[in-house]
Amino acid sequence: MRAQNASNPALNLAPFSRWTLRDKAAQRRLAPRWASGGRMLRKVVLYFALACSASGAYAEEALHTFNIVLLQPDFVLQERVQDVTALSTYIKEIESSVSGALQAKPHFPPTGGFIVVAVKPGQKSNVWLDFKPMLNPQTTTTVLTAARSVPPVAVSGGVVVFAIKVGLWGGLEPKSIAPSPAEWKAAAKKAGHPLETGDLVEGIWRD
């Protein structure tokens, strides 16, 4: 199972479930800890392997998905997501919605980054972005609106958090293993200690 996940670029499990301000070298050192995964990882990997393996005119695509980053351990996700197929479909619908919205806008300089999604019980969702170079305000609004417009997957028992690592208009794959939206970094700095991903999201997402 370790070899299978390591060789498949379709999905990454973030190297830490406690979110803190780590440098890139630390992220790389920690990555092997989550090299193996459970049933949910295998199912999501299988679902996205075909979608991410297609070779096309990438530079002409408004949005190209490099992989899916699960920001919580497999056992947490298995407890909170009852239907893995529904989760996979939800992710694909976000990709489609964002891609369609961008296609309707003028092209802009290539960039790569993360569309970070959280889902709460009651089918509530929120989205953050982490792109380098940063998106302009209009494109930020376009991506956030498109991603948030998709009806979220049903979850129970707590928040579920993941990220879609993408390139826009031919943008290169980000070197970062996991996202670090500005709002997350500010919350982690304010807390002064590592935070569980779910706790961090719950702390900054008030509805």
Residue frames relative to the residue before (quaternion, step in Angstrom):
aa qw qx qy qz dx dy dz
M 1.0000 0.0000 0.0000 0.0000 0.00 0.00 0.00
R 0.6083 0.5676 -0.3431 0.4360 3.60 1.04 -0.75
A 0.6892 0.4727 -0.2853 0.4692 3.54 0.87 -0.94
Q 0.6330 0.5486 -0.3360 0.4306 3.56 0.97 -0.81
N 0.7037 0.4543 -0.2803 0.4689 3.61 0.80 -0.93
A 0.6546 0.5289 -0.3258 0.4309 3.57 0.98 -0.82
S 0.7278 0.4420 -0.2506 0.4605 3.58 1.00 -0.73
N 0.6646 0.4881 -0.3100 0.4732 3.59 1.19 -0.28
P 0.2984 -0.8033 0.4875 0.1673 3.62 -0.50 1.15
A 0.4928 0.7231 -0.4042 0.2664 3.57 1.24 -0.19
L 0.8275 0.0958 -0.0167 0.5530 3.60 1.08 -0.56
N 0.0879 -0.7600 0.6413 0.0583 3.53 -1.12 0.76
L 0.2280 -0.6997 0.6476 0.1974 3.54 -1.17 0.59
A 0.4957 -0.6892 0.4335 0.3023 3.55 -0.61 1.12
P 0.5267 -0.6964 0.3991 0.2799 3.59 -0.96 0.85
F 0.7841 0.1922 -0.1609 0.5678 3.57 1.16 0.17
S 0.3001 -0.7335 0.5739 0.2060 3.55 -1.07 0.72
R 0.6327 0.4304 -0.3399 0.5468 3.57 1.28 -0.13
W 0.2532 -0.8000 0.5294 0.1251 3.57 -0.55 1.17
T 0.1554 0.7663 -0.6076 0.1392 3.53 -0.81 1.07
L 0.6058 -0.5585 0.4109 0.3901 3.58 -1.25 0.11
R 0.0658 0.8037 -0.5814 0.1084 3.56 0.03 1.32
D 0.4309 -0.6684 0.5240 0.3049 3.57 -1.13 0.59
K 0.6983 -0.4965 0.3120 0.4105 3.56 -1.26 0.36
A 0.6252 0.5446 -0.3480 0.4375 3.60 1.01 -0.76
A 0.6467 0.5131 -0.3175 0.4666 3.57 0.99 -0.81
Q 0.6207 0.5375 -0.3446 0.4550 3.58 1.00 -0.76
R 0.6704 0.4995 -0.3074 0.4546 3.58 0.90 -0.89
R 0.6456 0.5233 -0.3305 0.4474 3.59 1.00 -0.79
L 0.7127 0.4707 -0.2522 0.4548 3.56 1.01 -0.82
A 0.4844 0.7220 -0.4145 0.2687 3.59 1.17 -0.53
P 0.6693 0.5223 -0.3427 0.4023 3.69 0.79 -0.83
R 0.5358 0.6415 -0.4141 0.3605 3.62 1.13 -0.42
W 0.7657 0.3140 -0.1664 0.5362 3.56 1.14 -0.67
A 0.2816 0.8006 -0.4930 0.1914 3.59 1.16 0.49
S 0.7405 0.3280 -0.2175 0.5447 3.58 1.07 -0.59
G 0.1112 -0.8147 0.5683 0.0303 3.55 -1.08 0.71
G 0.5451 -0.6313 0.4568 0.3092 3.52 -1.34 0.18
R 0.8219 -0.2724 0.1802 0.4668 3.51 -1.30 -0.39
M 0.6468 0.5236 -0.3469 0.4326 3.59 0.90 -0.81
L 0.6371 0.5301 -0.3301 0.4518 3.58 0.94 -0.86
R 0.6588 0.5112 -0.3200 0.4497 3.58 0.87 -0.91
K 0.6800 0.4981 -0.3018 0.4454 3.57 0.89 -0.89
V 0.6783 0.4726 -0.3036 0.4737 3.57 0.92 -0.83
V 0.6004 0.5522 -0.3517 0.4592 3.57 1.07 -0.71
L 0.6682 0.4983 -0.3056 0.4602 3.58 0.86 -0.95
Y 0.6543 0.5265 -0.3201 0.4385 3.57 0.97 -0.82
F 0.7736 0.3779 -0.1988 0.4683 3.56 0.88 -0.92
A 0.4698 0.6973 -0.4479 0.3040 3.60 1.17 -0.29
L 0.6853 0.4761 -0.2858 0.4712 3.58 0.90 -0.91
A 0.6686 0.5188 -0.3092 0.4339 3.57 0.91 -0.89
C 0.7429 0.4169 -0.2245 0.4732 3.55 0.99 -0.83
S 0.6412 0.5508 -0.3289 0.4211 3.59 1.21 -0.28
A 0.5101 0.6592 -0.4282 0.3491 3.58 1.23 -0.31
S 0.2194 -0.7643 0.5927 0.1283 3.56 -0.91 0.90
G 0.1248 0.7966 -0.5804 0.1137 3.56 -0.64 1.06
A 0.6872 -0.4146 0.3502 0.4830 3.53 -1.24 -0.36
Y 0.1862 -0.8462 0.4893 0.0994 3.54 0.46 1.28
A 0.6575 0.5355 -0.3266 0.4174 3.59 0.87 -0.89
E 0.6842 0.4791 -0.2876 0.4687 3.59 1.19 -0.46
E 0.5618 0.6206 -0.3850 0.3885 3.59 1.24 -0.18
A 0.4744 -0.6448 0.5138 0.3084 3.55 -1.04 0.76
L 0.7990 0.0307 0.0157 0.6003 3.57 1.03 -0.80
H 0.0251 -0.7743 0.6323 -0.0047 3.56 -0.94 0.96
T 0.2745 -0.7757 0.5487 0.1481 3.59 -0.73 1.05
F 0.2741 -0.7581 0.5737 0.1452 3.56 -0.86 1.04
N 0.7582 -0.2651 0.1695 0.5711 3.58 0.91 -0.85
I 0.4353 -0.6474 0.5566 0.2856 3.51 -1.41 0.07
V 0.1796 -0.7889 0.5826 0.0774 3.57 -0.84 1.00
L 0.1977 -0.7662 0.6034 0.0987 3.58 -0.60 1.17
L 0.2449 -0.8332 0.4877 0.0888 3.57 -0.55 1.19
Q 0.6988 0.3489 -0.2701 0.5631 3.57 1.28 0.36
P 0.6229 -0.5576 0.3894 0.3865 3.59 -1.15 0.51
D 0.6616 -0.5446 0.3549 0.3737 3.54 -1.20 0.61
F 0.6658 0.5145 -0.3322 0.4261 3.60 0.88 -0.85
V 0.6155 0.5266 -0.3480 0.4719 3.60 1.11 -0.61
L 0.6753 0.4945 -0.2991 0.4582 3.57 0.89 -0.92
Q 0.6444 0.5194 -0.3330 0.4517 3.60 0.98 -0.76
E 0.6449 0.5132 -0.3221 0.4658 3.58 1.07 -0.65
R 0.7775 0.3982 -0.1801 0.4522 3.57 0.95 -0.87
V 0.7342 0.3207 -0.2118 0.5597 3.60 1.18 -0.45
Q 0.2365 -0.8122 0.5208 0.1148 3.56 -0.41 1.20
D 0.7797 0.2463 -0.1128 0.5645 3.59 1.12 -0.64
V 0.2714 -0.7972 0.5209 0.1396 3.57 -0.19 1.31
T 0.6100 0.5509 -0.3510 0.4485 3.58 1.06 -0.71
A 0.6440 0.5173 -0.3168 0.4661 3.57 1.01 -0.81
L 0.6280 0.5226 -0.3331 0.4707 3.59 1.03 -0.74
S 0.6594 0.5072 -0.3032 0.4647 3.57 0.91 -0.93
T 0.6484 0.5117 -0.3130 0.4688 3.57 0.98 -0.85
Y 0.6245 0.5443 -0.3278 0.4543 3.58 1.01 -0.83
I 0.6606 0.5028 -0.3084 0.4644 3.58 0.91 -0.89
K 0.6612 0.4990 -0.3074 0.4683 3.57 0.94 -0.86
E 0.6457 0.5160 -0.3269 0.4581 3.59 1.02 -0.71
I 0.6028 0.5287 -0.3556 0.4803 3.58 1.09 -0.61
E 0.6384 0.5241 -0.3247 0.4608 3.57 0.92 -0.90
S 0.6819 0.4962 -0.2878 0.4539 3.56 0.85 -0.98
S 0.6595 0.5148 -0.3105 0.4512 3.58 0.93 -0.88
V 0.6812 0.4751 -0.2914 0.4746 3.58 0.88 -0.93
S 0.6434 0.5271 -0.3248 0.4503 3.58 0.92 -0.88
G 0.6698 0.5060 -0.2971 0.4551 3.58 0.91 -0.92
A 0.6552 0.5120 -0.3109 0.4604 3.57 1.00 -0.83
L 0.6744 0.4908 -0.2974 0.4646 3.57 1.01 -0.80
Q 0.6035 0.5739 -0.3553 0.4244 3.56 1.05 -0.74
A 0.6793 0.4966 -0.2841 0.4595 3.57 1.09 -0.69
K 0.6633 0.4827 -0.2979 0.4881 3.61 1.29 -0.15
P 0.6242 -0.5179 0.4093 0.4180 3.61 -1.21 0.30
H 0.5576 -0.5870 0.4594 0.3653 3.59 -1.15 0.59
F 0.0978 -0.7747 0.6216 0.0626 3.55 -1.21 0.55
P 0.7068 -0.4520 0.2894 0.4609 3.65 -1.15 0.23
P 0.5732 -0.6140 0.4158 0.3486 3.60 -1.02 0.79
T 0.0714 0.7750 -0.6257 0.0525 3.54 -1.14 0.69
G 0.1911 -0.7728 0.5926 0.1228 3.57 -1.24 0.39
G 0.2297 0.7876 -0.5500 0.1566 3.54 -1.12 0.55
F 0.5720 -0.5972 0.4629 0.3192 3.52 -1.30 -0.44
I 0.1956 -0.6904 0.6802 0.1498 3.50 -1.22 0.75
V 0.1299 -0.8302 0.5418 0.0207 3.57 -0.30 1.29
V 0.0859 -0.8280 0.5534 -0.0258 3.55 -0.67 1.16
A 0.0499 -0.7679 0.6379 0.0321 3.55 -1.07 0.80
V 0.1078 -0.7835 0.6109 0.0357 3.56 -1.05 0.83
K 0.1848 -0.7757 0.5979 0.0816 3.54 -0.96 0.99
P 0.6263 -0.4839 0.4266 0.4378 3.58 -1.24 0.26
G 0.7001 0.3982 -0.3284 0.4934 3.54 -1.04 0.79
Q 0.4295 -0.7335 0.4244 0.3120 3.55 1.37 0.26
K 0.3588 0.6750 -0.5385 0.3544 3.50 0.75 1.25
S 0.0519 -0.8168 0.5746 0.0053 3.57 -0.94 0.83
N 0.0588 -0.7624 0.6418 0.0577 3.53 -1.31 0.41
V 0.1911 -0.7927 0.5755 0.0617 3.55 -1.18 0.60
W 0.0657 -0.7561 0.6501 0.0383 3.54 -1.16 0.77
L 0.2678 -0.7668 0.5633 0.1519 3.58 -1.21 0.45
D 0.0239 -0.7616 0.6475 0.0138 3.53 -1.22 0.64
F 0.1720 0.7989 -0.5482 0.1778 3.58 -0.08 1.32
K 0.0381 -0.7632 0.6450 0.0103 3.51 -1.21 0.74
P 0.4084 -0.2857 -0.8193 0.2833 1.58 -1.06 2.29
M 0.6179 -0.5690 0.4001 0.3666 3.55 -1.21 0.57
L 0.4958 -0.6303 0.5078 0.3148 3.54 -1.20 0.55
N 0.4959 -0.6195 0.4976 0.3504 3.55 -1.14 0.54
P 0.6981 -0.5020 0.2928 0.4182 3.62 -1.15 0.47
Q 0.6548 0.5185 -0.3291 0.4406 3.60 0.93 -0.80
T 0.6807 0.4735 -0.2900 0.4778 3.58 0.93 -0.89
T 0.5875 0.5654 -0.3603 0.4533 3.59 1.08 -0.70
T 0.6724 0.4902 -0.2904 0.4725 3.56 0.89 -0.95
T 0.6351 0.5415 -0.3271 0.4432 3.58 0.99 -0.85
V 0.6958 0.4722 -0.2753 0.4659 3.59 0.84 -1.00
L 0.6682 0.4997 -0.3090 0.4563 3.59 0.87 -0.91
T 0.6663 0.5079 -0.3070 0.4514 3.57 0.89 -0.92
A 0.6664 0.5037 -0.3006 0.4602 3.58 0.94 -0.91
A 0.6830 0.4859 -0.2942 0.4591 3.60 0.90 -0.88
R 0.6997 0.4734 -0.2717 0.4610 3.56 0.96 -0.86
S 0.5995 0.5951 -0.3567 0.3991 3.59 1.20 -0.39
V 0.5921 0.5832 -0.3621 0.4221 3.60 1.23 -0.37
P 0.4588 -0.6747 0.4952 0.2986 3.63 -0.76 0.94
P 0.3987 -0.7652 0.4503 0.2297 3.61 -0.61 1.06
V 0.5891 -0.5517 0.4660 0.3624 3.51 -1.34 0.40
A 0.5029 -0.6375 0.4864 0.3225 3.59 -1.16 0.54
V 0.0116 0.7742 -0.6322 0.0270 3.57 -0.95 0.95
S 0.1286 -0.7864 0.5988 0.0802 3.57 -1.24 0.35
G 0.7821 0.3775 -0.2526 0.4265 3.55 -1.20 0.53
G 0.7899 -0.2302 0.1524 0.5476 3.60 1.19 -0.05
V 0.6720 -0.5107 0.3658 0.3922 3.52 -1.35 0.19
V 0.1976 -0.7382 0.6335 0.1210 3.57 -1.23 0.64
V 0.0629 -0.8224 0.5650 -0.0242 3.57 -0.76 1.07
F 0.1292 0.7671 -0.6196 0.1048 3.56 -0.97 0.93
A 0.2357 -0.7590 0.5867 0.1553 3.55 -1.29 0.21
I 0.2775 -0.7159 0.6168 0.1736 3.53 -1.22 0.65
K 0.2190 -0.7809 0.5739 0.1131 3.58 -0.55 1.17
V 0.0371 0.8437 -0.5246 0.1082 3.56 -0.47 1.22
G 0.2432 -0.6895 0.6470 0.2164 3.48 -1.44 0.16
L 0.2077 -0.7739 0.5874 0.1134 3.57 -0.97 0.85
W 0.8486 -0.0389 -0.0379 0.5263 3.55 -0.83 1.11
G 0.7770 -0.3725 0.1752 0.4762 3.55 0.85 1.02
G 0.3548 0.7492 -0.4884 0.2725 3.58 1.23 0.28
L 0.5186 -0.6633 0.4551 0.2898 3.56 -1.08 0.78
E 0.6001 -0.5614 0.4289 0.3753 3.55 -1.24 0.50
P 0.4801 -0.6660 0.4836 0.3033 3.60 -0.86 0.91
K 0.4602 -0.6800 0.4998 0.2757 3.56 -1.09 0.72
S 0.5636 0.6086 -0.3863 0.4034 3.59 1.16 -0.50
I 0.4625 -0.6787 0.5014 0.2721 3.56 -1.04 0.80
A 0.8055 0.0967 -0.0093 0.5846 3.56 0.98 -0.89
P 0.5670 -0.6267 0.4169 0.3346 3.59 -1.15 0.52
S 0.0762 -0.7698 0.6293 0.0742 3.54 -1.32 0.36
P 0.1252 -0.8176 0.5602 0.0463 3.59 0.35 1.23
A 0.6359 -0.5628 0.3668 0.3800 3.56 -1.10 0.70
E 0.6459 0.5265 -0.3272 0.4456 3.60 0.97 -0.82
W 0.6416 0.5214 -0.3210 0.4620 3.58 1.06 -0.75
K 0.6581 0.5090 -0.3139 0.4575 3.57 0.92 -0.89
A 0.6457 0.5166 -0.3259 0.4582 3.57 0.98 -0.79
A 0.6620 0.5050 -0.3055 0.4620 3.59 0.99 -0.84
A 0.6577 0.5049 -0.3109 0.4645 3.58 0.98 -0.82
K 0.6442 0.5165 -0.3182 0.4658 3.56 1.02 -0.80
K 0.6584 0.5147 -0.3046 0.4570 3.56 0.98 -0.86
A 0.6577 0.5128 -0.3105 0.4561 3.58 1.02 -0.82
G 0.2827 -0.8027 0.4814 0.2101 3.58 1.05 -0.74
H 0.7580 0.2219 -0.1666 0.5903 3.59 1.27 0.23
P 0.6519 -0.5228 0.3567 0.4176 3.61 -1.19 0.41
L 0.1751 -0.7830 0.5923 0.0745 3.53 -1.09 0.80
E 0.5008 -0.5875 0.5305 0.3502 3.55 -1.12 0.62
T 0.5968 -0.5953 0.3936 0.3666 3.56 -0.98 0.83
G 0.6749 0.5000 -0.2959 0.4549 3.56 0.87 -0.94
D 0.6527 0.5081 -0.3152 0.4652 3.59 0.98 -0.82
L 0.6329 0.5351 -0.3301 0.4519 3.57 0.99 -0.82
V 0.6763 0.4935 -0.2878 0.4649 3.56 0.89 -0.98
E 0.6520 0.5084 -0.3200 0.4627 3.58 0.92 -0.87
G 0.6609 0.5399 -0.3063 0.4218 3.58 1.04 -0.76
I 0.7616 0.3517 -0.2047 0.5044 3.59 1.01 -0.70
W 0.6847 0.4409 -0.2776 0.5096 3.59 1.25 -0.26
R 0.0286 0.8005 -0.5929 0.0833 3.53 -0.19 1.33
D 0.0201 0.8158 -0.5773 0.0273 3.58 -0.67 1.05
